[in-house]
Every structure is written in structure tokens, then in C-alpha cells.
């Protein structure tokens, strides 16, 4: 871990008002985690320097394994005794295969847990944590919960992408075209280029969302990136089988472990967070 990395981790702890660190930790970058189809996903392992680890955390997402995800979801926990696996999902930041949003998260999550079981440092049980897409990967895992999974902390995490994209009867164009453009470009190198994208982004998105037909106007923004985008537009009916692999309603019926849900009144996924709470509370699941 670089000096800058340790500084950011300590700064995050101070900003969040967390208790002091209890241990140092080491980081192994670039671990290869095998999937059932031969693809390998890349993960970093944060290991506390202690003989009595507090537990294990699994964090899976598409946005990379550096700032801000490393200090927020790995360093702060590793410095307090947790083993943390921070993994890039399929087709992102070095992980093999092609990124098709939501589609592979149930199987890839289960295969990651199978790998986790075989690690000599694994503490025997684990929890998950993360926000937005990192929350969706948790619901995907909870659709068929592994016995070692003991808790989940899900911040603004949807379980049903059809409800997010077509829930009002009209496609959430601004949100998901903007997200698709961001993901398609997020691995392009260079700080200057990244800043330029940030400055141009609102104007480019406004132009794309104003054009017709929607698919062609969006493609002018996306270029060759985000090949999944048009498929979302082509399936406006939420009961279309197309959406079956992008939603995990069954997770709300299978969950038995404690769940902590966090959201905000203006969040895109607020309705789903409230639905999640209502269903889990009705079933008597420990949820807050």
C-alpha cells in the first residue's frame, strides 16, 4: 500500500468519525479468481496483520479497485481487522470476459464465494458491503444465499433493473444513458482526458437525450461503447423474459441474514429500497 493510499484511508476514517485503527494490513493486488466458464476475474486482497481477524468482507463492482472504493470499502475495514476482497466484475478493470450489466452477477458471485472458501486466510463466514451496482451484486448473491454469508450492508442498491429503467412506463433515459456513457469511458487513460470528459459530459448527454430516434441519438454519444444500451430500449415491457436475468425478486424471499439498507429521498432507487425493507420486515428478517 502506497503512502498516499494509507493517507486516504486514514483521512476517510477521520471524516466518517470512525474508531481508531486496530491493526496494520497488507494488500495483494491482481489475484485471479476462476469462473465456471474459464473466465478469470481480478481481485485485491486486503489482509489485516493480526492472528485474530474480525471477519471477511466481499465487495464486487464494475468501477475499479482504486480510489474511492479502496479507502471506503477496503482500507477502513482491513485496518480494523477484516480480510477484504475487492473484486472487479466481469469485463472491467482487468477482469476477463465482456461486461454486460447485471447479467453475470449471480453466477460470478457464487463462483467467487467458491474460491473464497478455499483460501487459507478465509475466516469461515463473510458479509458484503457496497452501493449502487455494488449493491446489485449483493442482491444477486442473495438470490441463492451461500451458507457462509452472514450479513449485507446495501446502500442505494437495486434488486430489479427493469423497475429502475422502465418502472414509470417511460425509459429512464437521462440516468441510464449517462451511466452507460460513464462506464464505457471509465477506463480510458489520462487525468486530462478524464477532466475533459467531465466538462463535456452534461452538454453531450443533453444533446443525446434530445435526439430521435433514441437509439441512434444515444449511439452518437456512446460510439462503440456500451453495446448493451439498445437492448434495454427494445424491451419496454417489464414482464418480458429479457429482464429475468437482470432482476432478483427471489432474493427478497430467500434472505434470512441481517440486512442494513441505506438510501436517500432523492435517490433513483429509493422505491426499491423501501420495497426491500417492507418485504424483508414482513417476513421477519432482521432488517433496518
C-alpha beads as a LAMMPS data file, in Angstrom:
LAMMPS data file: protein, C-alpha beads

288 atoms
287 bonds

1 atom types
1 bond types

-500.0 500.0 xlo xhi
-500.0 500.0 ylo yhi
-500.0 500.0 zlo zhi

Masses

1 110.0

Atoms # bond

1 1 1 0.000 0.000 0.000
2 1 1 1.431 3.364 -1.016
3 1 1 1.868 6.240 1.438
4 1 1 -0.881 8.132 -0.436
5 1 1 -3.186 5.128 -0.159
6 1 1 -2.668 4.865 3.587
7 1 1 -3.195 8.609 3.960
8 1 1 -6.527 8.498 2.114
9 1 1 -7.665 5.561 4.236
10 1 1 -6.878 7.447 7.451
11 1 1 -8.479 10.616 6.076
12 1 1 -11.696 8.725 5.285
13 1 1 -11.695 7.331 8.828
14 1 1 -11.402 10.825 10.290
15 1 1 -14.116 12.257 8.049
16 1 1 -16.502 9.425 8.974
17 1 1 -15.678 9.693 12.658
18 1 1 -14.643 6.033 12.915
19 1 1 -12.818 4.483 15.886
20 1 1 -9.012 4.305 15.653
21 1 1 -7.279 1.666 13.543
22 1 1 -6.600 -1.563 15.407
23 1 1 -4.070 -3.160 13.056
24 1 1 -1.868 -2.659 10.048
25 1 1 -2.684 -4.522 6.816
26 1 1 -1.099 -5.753 3.608
27 1 1 -2.524 -5.790 0.081
28 1 1 -2.129 -8.418 -2.636
29 1 1 -3.171 -6.924 -5.961
30 1 1 -4.269 -8.758 -9.077
31 1 1 -5.462 -12.094 -7.691
32 1 1 -7.116 -14.250 -10.364
33 1 1 -10.469 -15.761 -9.404
34 1 1 -11.693 -18.534 -11.773
35 1 1 -15.274 -18.634 -13.025
36 1 1 -17.103 -21.749 -14.210
37 1 1 -16.731 -20.791 -17.900
38 1 1 -12.956 -20.340 -17.686
39 1 1 -13.005 -16.547 -17.348
40 1 1 -10.838 -15.112 -14.561
41 1 1 -11.871 -12.076 -12.530
42 1 1 -9.304 -9.832 -10.880
43 1 1 -9.419 -9.035 -7.167
44 1 1 -7.300 -7.366 -4.487
45 1 1 -6.990 -8.910 -1.038
46 1 1 -6.565 -6.632 1.970
47 1 1 -5.227 -8.730 4.857
48 1 1 -5.080 -7.446 8.453
49 1 1 -1.831 -8.120 10.279
50 1 1 -3.396 -9.968 13.193
51 1 1 -3.829 -13.509 14.489
52 1 1 -7.454 -12.763 15.384
53 1 1 -9.200 -11.301 12.319
54 1 1 -12.636 -9.792 12.834
55 1 1 -14.119 -11.444 9.740
56 1 1 -14.205 -11.308 5.939
57 1 1 -15.876 -8.834 3.584
58 1 1 -16.614 -9.314 -0.133
59 1 1 -17.036 -6.253 -2.362
60 1 1 -17.816 -6.697 -6.077
61 1 1 -18.270 -3.855 -8.572
62 1 1 -17.545 -2.505 -12.066
63 1 1 -15.834 0.789 -11.183
64 1 1 -12.295 -0.316 -10.421
65 1 1 -10.381 -1.170 -7.266
66 1 1 -8.689 2.160 -6.522
67 1 1 -9.980 5.481 -5.152
68 1 1 -12.645 5.927 -3.851
69 1 1 -13.577 2.265 -3.441
70 1 1 -10.309 1.161 -1.873
71 1 1 -10.379 3.643 1.055
72 1 1 -14.165 3.418 1.527
73 1 1 -14.742 -0.321 1.329
74 1 1 -11.363 -1.963 1.887
75 1 1 -8.827 0.052 3.857
76 1 1 -11.163 1.197 6.633
77 1 1 -12.181 -2.409 7.329
78 1 1 -8.760 -4.023 6.893
79 1 1 -7.333 -1.516 9.392
80 1 1 -9.908 -2.793 11.896
81 1 1 -9.179 -6.482 11.491
82 1 1 -11.189 -7.601 8.448
83 1 1 -9.973 -9.518 5.438
84 1 1 -11.437 -7.712 2.411
85 1 1 -11.749 -8.979 -1.165
86 1 1 -12.327 -6.100 -3.592
87 1 1 -13.165 -7.568 -6.996
88 1 1 -13.744 -6.102 -10.461
89 1 1 -16.745 -7.731 -12.117
90 1 1 -16.536 -9.402 -15.494
91 1 1 -15.121 -7.287 -18.316
92 1 1 -13.961 -4.378 -16.129
93 1 1 -10.507 -3.229 -14.968
94 1 1 -8.589 -6.334 -15.996
95 1 1 -11.222 -8.976 -15.302
96 1 1 -11.822 -11.315 -18.225
97 1 1 -14.954 -11.652 -20.329
98 1 1 -17.323 -8.975 -21.588
99 1 1 -19.165 -6.595 -19.308
100 1 1 -22.904 -6.956 -19.827
101 1 1 -24.510 -5.109 -16.923
102 1 1 -26.200 -7.292 -14.289
103 1 1 -26.290 -10.452 -16.438
104 1 1 -23.415 -12.448 -14.904
105 1 1 -23.513 -11.303 -11.296
106 1 1 -25.397 -14.253 -9.786
107 1 1 -23.134 -16.934 -11.266
108 1 1 -19.926 -14.938 -10.909
109 1 1 -20.748 -14.072 -7.315
110 1 1 -21.349 -17.731 -6.470
111 1 1 -18.083 -18.738 -8.163
112 1 1 -16.224 -16.059 -6.212
113 1 1 -17.601 -17.454 -2.954
114 1 1 -16.481 -20.955 -4.023
115 1 1 -12.958 -19.539 -4.499
116 1 1 -13.178 -17.716 -1.172
117 1 1 -13.903 -20.976 0.676
118 1 1 -10.571 -22.403 -0.479
119 1 1 -8.407 -19.514 0.713
120 1 1 -6.263 -20.369 3.748
121 1 1 -6.977 -16.988 5.371
122 1 1 -10.787 -17.186 4.986
123 1 1 -12.457 -16.766 8.379
124 1 1 -15.317 -19.180 7.626
125 1 1 -18.040 -16.587 7.117
126 1 1 -18.358 -13.283 5.301
127 1 1 -20.501 -10.205 4.812
128 1 1 -20.939 -7.909 1.818
129 1 1 -20.978 -4.129 1.507
130 1 1 -21.331 -1.548 -1.255
131 1 1 -23.511 0.975 -3.036
132 1 1 -25.481 1.172 -6.290
133 1 1 -24.149 -1.520 -8.679
134 1 1 -22.119 -2.866 -5.743
135 1 1 -25.486 -3.261 -4.026
136 1 1 -26.966 -5.088 -7.012
137 1 1 -24.149 -7.652 -6.855
138 1 1 -25.168 -8.310 -3.246
139 1 1 -28.806 -8.972 -4.194
140 1 1 -27.582 -11.270 -6.980
141 1 1 -25.670 -13.284 -4.389
142 1 1 -28.664 -13.326 -2.031
143 1 1 -30.901 -14.850 -4.712
144 1 1 -29.273 -18.155 -3.717
145 1 1 -27.535 -17.255 -0.453
146 1 1 -24.363 -19.194 0.334
147 1 1 -24.368 -20.583 3.896
148 1 1 -21.232 -18.629 4.794
149 1 1 -22.906 -15.269 4.075
150 1 1 -23.949 -13.715 7.385
151 1 1 -24.925 -10.100 6.649
152 1 1 -25.173 -7.428 3.945
153 1 1 -24.934 -3.629 4.011
154 1 1 -26.616 -2.351 0.837
155 1 1 -26.611 1.350 0.013
156 1 1 -28.985 2.544 -2.745
157 1 1 -28.773 -0.921 -4.322
158 1 1 -31.487 -2.069 -6.761
159 1 1 -32.576 -5.699 -6.989
160 1 1 -34.668 -5.229 -10.164
161 1 1 -33.208 -3.348 -13.110
162 1 1 -36.463 -3.497 -15.075
163 1 1 -38.089 -1.412 -12.322
164 1 1 -35.204 1.048 -12.452
165 1 1 -35.231 1.501 -16.207
166 1 1 -38.926 1.161 -17.151
167 1 1 -40.668 1.408 -13.767
168 1 1 -42.577 4.596 -14.588
169 1 1 -43.669 3.355 -18.016
170 1 1 -41.071 5.543 -19.729
171 1 1 -37.397 4.671 -20.030
172 1 1 -35.118 6.459 -17.521
173 1 1 -33.087 7.872 -20.372
174 1 1 -31.029 10.553 -18.655
175 1 1 -29.962 8.247 -15.835
176 1 1 -29.029 5.162 -17.793
177 1 1 -27.644 6.769 -20.914
178 1 1 -25.433 8.890 -18.673
179 1 1 -24.398 5.817 -16.680
180 1 1 -23.682 3.818 -19.831
181 1 1 -21.513 6.600 -21.234
182 1 1 -19.618 6.856 -17.951
183 1 1 -18.951 3.114 -17.743
184 1 1 -17.989 2.878 -21.409
185 1 1 -15.310 5.557 -20.937
186 1 1 -14.173 4.995 -17.366
187 1 1 -11.044 3.016 -18.266
188 1 1 -9.727 5.484 -20.813
189 1 1 -6.296 6.682 -19.606
190 1 1 -5.218 10.164 -18.596
191 1 1 -6.230 12.720 -15.991
192 1 1 -6.581 15.451 -18.632
193 1 1 -8.877 13.274 -20.728
194 1 1 -10.959 12.404 -17.682
195 1 1 -11.360 16.070 -16.774
196 1 1 -12.282 16.900 -20.364
197 1 1 -14.956 14.199 -20.325
198 1 1 -16.384 15.634 -17.109
199 1 1 -16.610 19.104 -18.627
200 1 1 -18.146 17.938 -21.916
201 1 1 -20.416 15.338 -20.365
202 1 1 -23.544 17.374 -19.498
203 1 1 -23.726 19.027 -22.917
204 1 1 -23.144 15.751 -24.755
205 1 1 -25.767 13.989 -22.661
206 1 1 -28.315 16.769 -23.200
207 1 1 -27.792 16.550 -26.957
208 1 1 -28.126 12.758 -26.981
209 1 1 -31.282 12.713 -24.847
210 1 1 -32.925 15.321 -27.098
211 1 1 -32.372 13.390 -30.322
212 1 1 -34.636 10.952 -32.161
213 1 1 -34.735 8.072 -32.693
214 1 1 -33.413 7.487 -29.181
215 1 1 -31.162 4.557 -30.038
216 1 1 -29.377 6.356 -32.863
217 1 1 -29.012 9.583 -30.865
218 1 1 -27.600 7.652 -27.923
219 1 1 -25.148 5.807 -30.159
220 1 1 -23.658 9.137 -31.268
221 1 1 -22.692 9.674 -27.632
222 1 1 -21.666 6.095 -26.859
223 1 1 -19.680 5.393 -30.007
224 1 1 -18.696 1.721 -29.951
225 1 1 -19.028 1.523 -26.165
226 1 1 -21.933 0.221 -24.089
227 1 1 -23.233 -2.333 -26.626
228 1 1 -25.970 -3.288 -24.158
229 1 1 -27.780 0.049 -24.296
230 1 1 -30.113 -0.501 -27.252
231 1 1 -31.265 -3.845 -25.840
232 1 1 -32.717 -2.012 -22.830
233 1 1 -34.697 0.277 -25.118
234 1 1 -36.019 -2.634 -27.153
235 1 1 -37.789 -4.318 -24.203
236 1 1 -40.249 -1.827 -22.649
237 1 1 -42.479 -4.462 -21.018
238 1 1 -41.285 -5.354 -17.531
239 1 1 -42.699 -8.890 -17.773
240 1 1 -40.579 -9.545 -20.875
241 1 1 -38.330 -12.599 -20.211
242 1 1 -35.409 -10.402 -21.312
243 1 1 -35.376 -8.867 -17.827
244 1 1 -35.327 -12.157 -15.906
245 1 1 -31.540 -12.217 -15.606
246 1 1 -31.438 -8.534 -14.617
247 1 1 -33.689 -8.799 -11.571
248 1 1 -33.633 -10.806 -8.373
249 1 1 -37.072 -10.614 -6.811
250 1 1 -36.403 -14.071 -5.368
251 1 1 -33.657 -12.637 -3.187
252 1 1 -36.308 -10.872 -1.116
253 1 1 -37.912 -14.253 -0.430
254 1 1 -34.668 -16.146 0.264
255 1 1 -32.851 -13.717 2.562
256 1 1 -32.609 -14.783 6.204
257 1 1 -29.477 -12.906 7.344
258 1 1 -29.444 -9.360 8.770
259 1 1 -29.631 -6.623 6.126
260 1 1 -28.876 -2.923 6.573
261 1 1 -30.380 -0.712 3.841
262 1 1 -29.350 2.907 3.207
263 1 1 -30.928 5.339 0.761
264 1 1 -31.913 8.973 0.291
265 1 1 -35.127 10.750 -0.599
266 1 1 -33.817 11.862 -3.987
267 1 1 -32.155 8.581 -4.944
268 1 1 -33.058 6.826 -8.175
269 1 1 -33.550 3.517 -6.342
270 1 1 -35.488 4.796 -3.315
271 1 1 -38.698 2.949 -4.256
272 1 1 -36.799 -0.328 -4.441
273 1 1 -35.062 0.253 -1.106
274 1 1 -38.450 0.830 0.539
275 1 1 -39.849 -2.281 -1.165
276 1 1 -36.870 -4.303 0.038
277 1 1 -37.404 -3.138 3.612
278 1 1 -41.140 -3.796 3.504
279 1 1 -40.802 -7.342 2.167
280 1 1 -37.976 -8.342 4.497
281 1 1 -39.722 -6.808 7.516
282 1 1 -42.926 -8.637 6.617
283 1 1 -41.027 -11.931 6.565
284 1 1 -39.408 -11.271 9.929
285 1 1 -35.905 -10.879 8.516
286 1 1 -33.599 -8.718 10.677
287 1 1 -33.622 -5.542 8.553
288 1 1 -33.102 -1.846 9.201

Bonds

1 1 1 2
2 1 2 3
3 1 3 4
4 1 4 5
5 1 5 6
6 1 6 7
7 1 7 8
8 1 8 9
9 1 9 10
10 1 10 11
11 1 11 12
12 1 12 13
13 1 13 14
14 1 14 15
15 1 15 16
16 1 16 17
17 1 17 18
18 1 18 19
19 1 19 20
20 1 20 21
21 1 21 22
22 1 22 23
23 1 23 24
24 1 24 25
25 1 25 26
26 1 26 27
27 1 27 28
28 1 28 29
29 1 29 30
30 1 30 31
31 1 31 32
32 1 32 33
33 1 33 34
34 1 34 35
35 1 35 36
36 1 36 37
37 1 37 38
38 1 38 39
39 1 39 40
40 1 40 41
41 1 41 42
42 1 42 43
43 1 43 44
44 1 44 45
45 1 45 46
46 1 46 47
47 1 47 48
48 1 48 49
49 1 49 50
50 1 50 51
51 1 51 52
52 1 52 53
53 1 53 54
54 1 54 55
55 1 55 56
56 1 56 57
57 1 57 58
58 1 58 59
59 1 59 60
60 1 60 61
61 1 61 62
62 1 62 63
63 1 63 64
64 1 64 65
65 1 65 66
66 1 66 67
67 1 67 68
68 1 68 69
69 1 69 70
70 1 70 71
71 1 71 72
72 1 72 73
73 1 73 74
74 1 74 75
75 1 75 76
76 1 76 77
77 1 77 78
78 1 78 79
79 1 79 80
80 1 80 81
81 1 81 82
82 1 82 83
83 1 83 84
84 1 84 85
85 1 85 86
86 1 86 87
87 1 87 88
88 1 88 89
89 1 89 90
90 1 90 91
91 1 91 92
92 1 92 93
93 1 93 94
94 1 94 95
95 1 95 96
96 1 96 97
97 1 97 98
98 1 98 99
99 1 99 100
100 1 100 101
101 1 101 102
102 1 102 103
103 1 103 104
104 1 104 105
105 1 105 106
106 1 106 107
107 1 107 108
108 1 108 109
109 1 109 110
110 1 110 111
111 1 111 112
112 1 112 113
113 1 113 114
114 1 114 115
115 1 115 116
116 1 116 117
117 1 117 118
118 1 118 119
119 1 119 120
120 1 120 121
121 1 121 122
122 1 122 123
123 1 123 124
124 1 124 125
125 1 125 126
126 1 126 127
127 1 127 128
128 1 128 129
129 1 129 130
130 1 130 131
131 1 131 132
132 1 132 133
133 1 133 134
134 1 134 135
135 1 135 136
136 1 136 137
137 1 137 138
138 1 138 139
139 1 139 140
140 1 140 141
141 1 141 142
142 1 142 143
143 1 143 144
144 1 144 145
145 1 145 146
146 1 146 147
147 1 147 148
148 1 148 149
149 1 149 150
150 1 150 151
151 1 151 152
152 1 152 153
153 1 153 154
154 1 154 155
155 1 155 156
156 1 156 157
157 1 157 158
158 1 158 159
159 1 159 160
160 1 160 161
161 1 161 162
162 1 162 163
163 1 163 164
164 1 164 165
165 1 165 166
166 1 166 167
167 1 167 168
168 1 168 169
169 1 169 170
170 1 170 171
171 1 171 172
172 1 172 173
173 1 173 174
174 1 174 175
175 1 175 176
176 1 176 177
177 1 177 178
178 1 178 179
179 1 179 180
180 1 180 181
181 1 181 182
182 1 182 183
183 1 183 184
184 1 184 185
185 1 185 186
186 1 186 187
187 1 187 188
188 1 188 189
189 1 189 190
190 1 190 191
191 1 191 192
192 1 192 193
193 1 193 194
194 1 194 195
195 1 195 196
196 1 196 197
197 1 197 198
198 1 198 199
199 1 199 200
200 1 200 201
201 1 201 202
202 1 202 203
203 1 203 204
204 1 204 205
205 1 205 206
206 1 206 207
207 1 207 208
208 1 208 209
209 1 209 210
210 1 210 211
211 1 211 212
212 1 212 213
213 1 213 214
214 1 214 215
215 1 215 216
216 1 216 217
217 1 217 218
218 1 218 219
219 1 219 220
220 1 220 221
221 1 221 222
222 1 222 223
223 1 223 224
224 1 224 225
225 1 225 226
226 1 226 227
227 1 227 228
228 1 228 229
229 1 229 230
230 1 230 231
231 1 231 232
232 1 232 233
233 1 233 234
234 1 234 235
235 1 235 236
236 1 236 237
237 1 237 238
238 1 238 239
239 1 239 240
240 1 240 241
241 1 241 242
242 1 242 243
243 1 243 244
244 1 244 245
245 1 245 246
246 1 246 247
247 1 247 248
248 1 248 249
249 1 249 250
250 1 250 251
251 1 251 252
252 1 252 253
253 1 253 254
254 1 254 255
255 1 255 256
256 1 256 257
257 1 257 258
258 1 258 259
259 1 259 260
260 1 260 261
261 1 261 262
262 1 262 263
263 1 263 264
264 1 264 265
265 1 265 266
266 1 266 267
267 1 267 268
268 1 268 269
269 1 269 270
270 1 270 271
271 1 271 272
272 1 272 273
273 1 273 274
274 1 274 275
275 1 275 276
276 1 276 277
277 1 277 278
278 1 278 279
279 1 279 280
280 1 280 281
281 1 281 282
282 1 282 283
283 1 283 284
284 1 284 285
285 1 285 286
286 1 286 287
287 1 287 288
